[in-house]
Amino acid sequence: MPVISTHPDSVPVVSWRFGKGAVSIDKYIELEGYQAARKCLELGPDGIIGEMKASNLRGRGGAGFPTGMKWSFVPKQSAKPKYVLVNGDESEPGTCKDRLIFEHDPHSVIEGTLIAGLSVQARMGFIYLRGEYRYLLRIMERAVDEAYAKGFLGKNIFGSGIDFDIVTQTGAGAYEVGEESALMESLEGKRGIPRIRPPFPAVVGLYGGPTIINNAETIATVPHIFRIGAAEYAKIGTERNGGTRLFCLSGHLERPGVYELPMGYNLKKMIYEVGGGIPGGKKLKAVVPGGSSTPVLLPEEIDIGMDFDQVGKAGSMLGSGGVVVLDEDVCMVEFALRTMKFYRHESCGWCIPCREGTDWLEKSLTRLHAGGAVDKDIDNIRYLAENMLGRTFCPLGDAAAMPTIAFVKKFRKEFEDHLEGRGCPKHRVPEAALV
Amino acid sequence: MADVTFTVDGRKLTAPAGTLLIEACRAHGIEIPAFCYYPGLSLQAACRMCVVRIEKMPKLQTACTTTVAEGMIVTTESPEIAQARKATIELLLGNHPLDCPVCDAGGECELQDMTFKYGAHESKFVEIKQHREEQQWSPVVFFDRPRCILCYRCVRVCGEGMDVWALGIQNRGAGSVIAPNKQDHLECEECGMCIDICPVGALTSGTYRYKTRPWEMSHIGTVCTHCGDGCKTTLGVRRSNDGMDIVRGDNRDKSGINGDFLCIKGRYAFDFTERDDRLTKPLVRQSDGQLKPVTWEEAIDFAGKKLREIRDARGGKAIGVIGSNRTTNEEAYLLQKFARTVLGTNNIDHHRTTDYPAFVQALAGKPEASLRDFATAKAVLLIGGDATEQHPGLAWQIRTAVRLHGARLYVANHELIKLRRQATHFLEIGENDYASLAAYLGGDDAALSGDKATAFREGLRKEESLLVVFGAEYRGKAIEALVKLGSTLPNVKFACLGDHANARGASDMGLYPDLLPGYVPVTAGGTFAAEYGVEIGLGDLKADASRTHGLPAQPGLDMIQMFDAAERGELGALLVVGSNPVARYGIDAAVLKNTFVIAQDLFLTETAQLADVVFPAASLYEKSGTATNTFGDVQLVKKAADKAGVRTDFEIIVRLGAAMGADVRQLVPFGKAGVRADMGQARGAQSGEADRHGVWLAAHHLEPKLSPFDPFAIFDEIQRLVPAYDVSRLDLLAGNDQHVKPALVQITAAGARRDLVLPTNDTLFTSGTLGRYSRMLGSVMEARKPAETTAAE
């Protein structure tokens, strides 16, 4: 079983119960489990949302939208049933945090779902796991069964008179389904393609009902906020970026792993102190700060705090918290190609710019890497990516375009080194970091 | 909804709140390009061509998903927008084969047009295009995958529009492909909607592919010759060695009563016109018993002489006339006038596919529903028939009303017809329960029982407006009972379903032994006699043969009686125009052995094979005039095709009359004072110089060129005599459908008339005798036969 990595700077909030046997409901209860849900039953919807807003928790899926505000968008009155949907379709390359939560603390997801449901008076929640996480489904299902047995789920939960059900579901292996509206389509049994928005899920979501959709880490954080208090939680992070984050450190590091660190933790420190620096005394070449879709940062750009705002200011995104570290031996063309291979493979094909753009980018990068390109091909790659950006149906197109633009912009020289039949001067890419 | 005001490209526009920006712009003449957007289908926002700049929005927005809002400021063309569209086209062209010179869509391809407009003329890629072999999915549908731009219009029109759901999407990403849901072939209604809606040449049709370049065709909008819906079909015609060939049928301009829709018959089953066994020479039976080609003059003279002999020798009662459900109103009208005034007989009938006289009588001036009305109906009651099979245009209209306007559909049938899937209430009744149902709906509580029936009637009673449409299950008195429902509900309109393009016209024009045009009993034909300038009753036929004779005042023989008379040797001659009663009624050849039979037809049908004279007739696509669909919509029939050797039924009848010595001017009052001339609008492909002259002549108060073969000369007479047809001539000639006027008719004891209705029971892929001569329909039927079980390996 993979474990959470620790460092003296670690602040275990979400990972507080990891490794303590909290998979079992009795242990979970012993570790203050389901206290938050009881508290929330007393607080009522407005109280819950007030606390959530006070916690400054921002969505851990990548966009960083304030969670409390998202919940407050759900209309109070609705003719159709309301739902809570937990996005556990963790597929962003470089990201491997949600699986630890499902594996070590499944009840925190259940309790978080329940609290989200109470905040909007929903009566049903869905926990959606990525297809490749089928082995985690057993853990989740057992945990759900236990919660039903204890009366925490089902009819009259905690004797409150309120009913709440949870259903678990796995995907079939599509990155696109991590996009919230495609996730709803998939859950409804349809092709995993995104929906037109507006209407937004908070108003018209799953099965047409108002729906809260949150990343698994966001949901798992919720009970902890009520455990330690919203104000305490907010204090851990930086301004407007409350709490901690599970950072997934991978690539050329002495000590890769998932670390829970406060929001705003310095990236340079994260690489050199928490991650133990680059093996073999090699030089740092680049850092992908938040999963493969975020624009790459140069060594001189990494002295920044890892929160949504500061990384954004540096021209990239905090994203999913997947920090991929690349040493001097990496061929950036090959890395760009490997990234594009992923997006081409995962594009759902719905809209033209993404479907065709990723395909042509992959082809162009393949040819460039093999030495079959001329100078204007580099411009063309950038042209393609720039014309995808902001033009696609959903963010997947942006996710493919943004890093590509950054690769060409920041490593143009390296791209040029591949031209005119020369091909790749290096042949190494940390495949492991990208699987 | 209330109007909102917004600005597009600096122009202040107004549109109802909730209107899609792309539609609001189009309504004001601002075209925003789109591949995936299609009015009436679900929104995709997939092609990203309709991106526009809306103030205060960070990114370009798709006009197809944005609804207009008060104060919105929109830019639809700018360098930024042009670049976005150009980039999208460049991406599409990356894999799109540039086989435009041989592509069916070349010249009318939306991708071509957009490439031209946004100038994506430089190839950015050197990689080999992905090639895939072309696939044939059905006799009708071919798919050329590399040309597909994945706009999903075909998938949507098939599913949402047709409720067939035969197409889907396989794979994902760049590997996405449109595919039949049944692996390698389509199991569908073969309507071809997917082909017509395809913006590029990815879907092509079995009849049209690789036949022509689009600009080589002329396009003539006329009326489909097949079922009774009377859909408008625009025929693409091209000059050939022996006239004008029809190459294509479609309804792309949506100008007809059928909107977007055409079924397989309207779109593809025009191919009978070009069959090798099409009759192009008159045939006369020789002394050796064989039919031999002769000249038109010979055949006309021979037939005219024989008819006159028989009339003069044995009287009009020894002659029978059978008319057609597929000729124009003018031809049907002329045929009955010829029968009554020249042949001197009321022995005239046609294949009755439903009981229109009883319907018109029962309506007693209550309104009829136009085919148009169904698309926007609030509620529809459909009893009997199977509209999906027999009236696909109506089925489309009903589905549209349900899907886009939330109409409530009430279906009662003894079969589980497909339209029950759109029904709010479906009532399954016994095959013999139709009369009881009518009585029940009309208020007789004892006629039917059961909760479903109660809910059905309760639902209907709550409707504030209702269209009632029923099949041939209802005849005579039963129709009356059904129409009674109309007096219990507000805003009810009725429609009665009969088959073939002009079955209603044949009925309205008096192809009955007892009814004159407009359902006037032959016993009360005073106005007709006055118009024709003749006496009621037959004069001495021999005395003055050149004179048109009186109107026979006694009802003649109906279809069955005519064959009975023939069998007894009492029918000396039988003129059959565009009908195949021998096959339809199973008449034994021996029955006609003592009858001189004249047939006017396209093919040597079972009836024509027994004839003594066969005239090769023009099809509905090769003539002008008007036709009335089963809903009472009168439409212009335009001459699209031309075939050397054939003549219109109109011309054949006039010439037969002349050969018999009748006064042609009396038969067709051309050149008469007050006659309005056809200015050529009716002649479609043939219009040109002669028509310009006609317009000029009329403008200078000179007598326009008229001929006795001009159907509009007689349409004037129809309009004078049949009040229901007093429609706007201008609208008609402009190609707009006109609805017959509600008219009171008094048919003596309509309910007591002999029931001779014989429903055609056609399906989507059959069309009476004519349908058998369509290769396309034949190949579809062949493909749909259950696969023969292969021998065990």
Boltz contact constraints between the chains, C-beta under 6 A:
constraints:
  - contact:
      token1: [A, 196]
      token2: [B, 43]
      max_distance: 6.0
  - contact:
      token1: [A, 196]
      token2: [B, 45]
      max_distance: 6.0
  - contact:
      token1: [A, 196]
      token2: [B, 65]
      max_distance: 6.0
  - contact:
      token1: [A, 347]
      token2: [B, 173]
      max_distance: 6.0
  - contact:
      token1: [A, 348]
      token2: [B, 172]
      max_distance: 6.0
  - contact:
      token1: [A, 349]
      token2: [B, 172]
      max_distance: 6.0
  - contact:
      token1: [A, 349]
      token2: [B, 173]
      max_distance: 6.0
  - contact:
      token1: [A, 349]
      token2: [B, 176]
      max_distance: 6.0
  - contact:
      token1: [A, 350]
      token2: [B, 46]
      max_distance: 6.0
  - contact:
      token1: [A, 351]
      token2: [B, 46]
      max_distance: 6.0
  - contact:
      token1: [A, 351]
      token2: [B, 48]
      max_distance: 6.0
  - contact:
      token1: [A, 352]
      token2: [B, 47]
      max_distance: 6.0
  - contact:
      token1: [A, 352]
      token2: [B, 48]
      max_distance: 6.0
  - contact:
      token1: [A, 352]
      token2: [B, 88]
      max_distance: 6.0
  - contact:
      token1: [A, 352]
      token2: [B, 91]
      max_distance: 6.0
  - contact:
      token1: [A, 353]
      token2: [B, 48]
      max_distance: 6.0
  - contact:
      token1: [A, 355]
      token2: [B, 173]
      max_distance: 6.0
  - contact:
      token1: [A, 355]
      token2: [B, 174]
      max_distance: 6.0
  - contact:
      token1: [A, 356]
      token2: [B, 91]
      max_distance: 6.0
  - contact:
      token1: [A, 357]
      token2: [B, 91]
      max_distance: 6.0
  - contact:
      token1: [A, 359]
      token2: [B, 174]
      max_distance: 6.0
  - contact:
      token1: [A, 360]
      token2: [B, 94]
      max_distance: 6.0
  - contact:
      token1: [A, 363]
      token2: [B, 127]
      max_distance: 6.0
  - contact:
      token1: [A, 380]
      token2: [B, 124]
      max_distance: 6.0
  - contact:
      token1: [A, 387]
      token2: [B, 87]
      max_distance: 6.0
  - contact:
      token1: [A, 390]
      token2: [B, 59]
      max_distance: 6.0
  - contact:
      token1: [A, 391]
      token2: [B, 48]
      max_distance: 6.0
  - contact:
      token1: [A, 391]
      token2: [B, 84]
      max_distance: 6.0
  - contact:
      token1: [A, 393]
      token2: [B, 45]
      max_distance: 6.0
